[in-house]
Amino acid sequence: MRDEKQKVVLIGTGFVGMSFAYALLNQNVCNELALIDVNRDKARGEAMDLNHGLAFSGANMRIYEADYDTCKDADIVVICAGVSQKPGEDRPALLQRNTAVFKSIVDPVVASGFSGIFLVATNPVDVMTHVVKTLSGFDSHRVIGTGTTLDTARLRFLLGEYFNIDPKNVHAYVIGEHGESEFVPWSQAMVGTKSVSRIVNDYGDRFKKTDMDEIGAKVKNAAQEIIAAKQSTYYGIGMALVRITKAIFGNENSILTVSSYLDGEYGQSNVYAGVPCVVGRNGVLGQLTLELTDEELSKMQNSCDILRQYYKETNL
């Protein structure tokens, strides 16, 4: 068992939250996991179910249902809670309802004395991460969202498949909103040490720019395709949450496209968006600002304009 405490509090035990918890258990990422849900019986049952698998996991974890007081000494509070859109409900109404839910979460977490890192997965994740920053009053480096971490993983998987290269050797990003306005800055996409643009130019008989456009579209539409097939997505985002959690606990200084507060980067401010960030024990340690083309900067402007408007609709 680790000498140091590594405590995670998970708020929201739905599909996404429990996919995260299950992956935490299997990868032995922390040694204490507290589950909080408005339905305490569900949280208690989920804790029991996970505990019954401890003997098979090789993990040494204390897993239990809890209330907000337990957040006091937590290292990371992960928020997966939220409300679903009602039939006929417009986006501003949904955002305002989710903001009310987040206020009922963030206020007691902060009141507990929590001084760790907020990690947000609830959609629209960039906006809800901004909501947490506002409600908590925390410095932005301690309030981060999953952003385009999963989108970037999807992109690297598809590029690896296309070029027949291990995705771990593909260095490409999806940035901006985790949603319709997200985009791939192809000028910064690399396979090993060679740019994707150069590969396409040098081997035009095998690789096409139109294929890159198609891969970008597949990444953007992946969630909707999964939802059409199985109603919701949760395994991928659960694993993305674990990856970010490991980067924090391991003080890895890993580059991940989390949702981070922009304060002048890319000419943007007062907005959370998915961008490459250095993630370590204290949250976001800095941003790896990409050298975007004018066209890519225009796409970033559009994405951030959309996110600022969404945030405005929360009425905070």
MOBEL-V763151 format. One record per backbone hydrogen bond with DSSP energy under -0.5 kcal/mol. CO is the residue of the C=O (numbers start at 1). NH is the residue of the N-H. E is the energy in kcal/mol with one decimal. If there is no record, write none. Layout:
<<CO/NH/E> <CO/NH/E>>
//
This chain:
<<6/31/-1.6> <6/32/-1.3> <7/75/-2.0> <7/76/-1.7> <8/10/-0.5> <8/34/-2.5> <9/11/-0.5> <9/78/-3.0> <10/12/-0.6> <10/36/-2.8> <11/80/-3.1> <11/81/-0.8> <14/18/-2.6> <15/19/-1.8> <16/20/-2.1> <17/21/-2.3> <18/22/-2.6> <19/23/-2.0> <20/24/-2.5> <21/25/-2.2> <22/26/-2.2> <23/27/-2.1> <24/28/-0.7> <24/29/-1.7> <25/28/-0.7> <31/62/-1.7> <32/8/-2.7> <33/64/-2.0> <34/10/-3.1> <35/66/-2.6> <36/12/-2.9> <38/40/-1.0> <39/43/-1.9> <40/44/-2.5> <41/45/-2.6> <42/46/-2.8> <43/47/-2.2> <44/48/-2.2> <45/49/-2.5> <46/50/-2.4> <47/51/-2.5> <48/52/-1.9> <50/53/-1.6> <51/54/-1.4> <53/56/-1.4> <53/57/-0.6> <54/57/-1.3> <54/58/-1.0> <54/59/-0.5> <59/61/-0.6> <61/63/-0.6> <62/33/-3.2> <64/35/-2.6> <67/70/-1.6> <68/71/-1.9> <69/72/-1.5> <70/73/-0.6> <71/74/-1.8> <75/117/-2.3> <76/9/-2.5> <76/78/-0.6> <77/79/-0.5> <77/119/-2.7> <78/11/-3.1> <78/80/-0.6> <79/121/-2.6> <79/122/-1.0> <86/89/-2.4> <90/94/-1.9> <91/95/-3.0> <92/96/-2.3> <93/97/-2.1> <94/98/-2.7> <95/99/-2.2> <96/100/-1.8> <97/101/-2.1> <98/102/-2.5> <99/103/-2.2> <100/104/-1.7> <101/105/-0.7> <102/105/-0.6> <102/106/-3.7> <103/107/-1.7> <105/109/-1.7> <106/110/-2.7> <107/111/-2.4> <108/112/-1.2> <109/114/-1.3> <110/113/-1.6> <117/77/-2.5> <118/144/-2.5> <119/79/-2.6> <120/146/-2.1> <124/128/-2.6> <125/129/-2.1> <126/130/-1.6> <127/131/-2.2> <128/132/-2.0> <129/133/-2.1> <130/134/-2.3> <131/135/-2.9> <132/136/-2.6> <133/137/-2.1> <139/142/-2.0> <140/143/-1.6> <141/284/-2.1> <142/118/-2.9> <144/120/-2.4> <145/259/-2.1> <146/149/-2.2> <148/152/-2.7> <149/153/-1.8> <150/154/-2.5> <151/155/-2.4> <152/156/-2.5> <153/157/-2.2> <154/158/-2.3> <155/159/-2.7> <156/160/-2.5> <157/161/-2.2> <158/162/-2.3> <159/163/-2.9> <160/164/-0.9> <160/165/-2.3> <166/169/-2.6> <167/170/-1.7> <169/171/-0.5> <169/192/-2.8> <170/172/-0.7> <171/190/-2.9> <173/185/-0.6> <175/183/-1.9> <176/274/-2.4> <177/179/-1.7> <179/182/-1.6> <183/175/-2.5> <183/185/-0.6> <184/186/-1.6> <185/188/-2.2> <186/189/-1.4> <189/196/-2.6> <190/171/-2.9> <190/192/-0.5> <191/193/-0.5> <191/194/-2.0> <194/191/-3.3> <195/199/-2.2> <196/200/-2.6> <197/201/-2.1> <198/202/-2.8> <199/203/-2.3> <201/204/-0.6> <203/206/-2.0> <203/207/-2.9> <208/212/-1.1> <209/213/-2.1> <210/214/-1.9> <211/215/-2.3> <212/216/-2.5> <213/217/-1.9> <214/218/-2.2> <215/219/-2.2> <216/220/-2.0> <217/221/-2.1> <218/222/-0.7> <219/222/-0.8> <221/225/-2.1> <222/226/-2.3> <223/227/-2.8> <224/228/-2.3> <225/229/-1.3> <226/230/-2.9> <227/231/-2.6> <234/238/-2.0> <235/239/-2.3> <236/240/-2.1> <237/241/-2.3> <238/242/-1.7> <239/243/-2.3> <240/244/-2.1> <241/245/-2.4> <242/246/-2.8> <243/247/-1.8> <244/248/-1.8> <245/249/-2.7> <246/250/-2.6> <247/252/-2.0> <248/251/-1.2> <254/256/-0.7> <254/279/-3.1> <256/258/-1.8> <256/277/-2.4> <257/148/-1.5> <258/260/-0.7> <258/275/-2.0> <259/145/-1.7> <260/273/-1.9> <262/270/-0.9> <262/271/-0.8> <264/267/-1.9> <265/268/-2.2> <268/264/-3.7> <271/262/-3.1> <273/260/-2.6> <273/275/-0.6> <274/176/-2.5> <276/288/-2.4> <277/256/-2.3> <277/279/-0.7> <278/285/-3.3> <278/286/-0.8> <279/253/-0.9> <279/254/-1.6> <280/283/-2.2> <283/280/-2.6> <283/285/-0.7> <286/278/-3.2> <287/289/-1.1> <290/292/-1.3> <293/297/-2.7> <294/298/-1.9> <295/299/-1.7> <296/300/-2.2> <297/301/-2.4> <298/302/-2.2> <299/303/-2.4> <300/304/-2.6> <301/305/-2.4> <302/306/-2.0> <303/307/-2.1> <304/308/-2.6> <305/309/-1.9> <306/310/-2.3> <307/311/-2.5> <308/312/-2.1> <309/313/-1.4> <311/314/-1.8> <311/316/-0.6> <312/315/-1.5>>
//
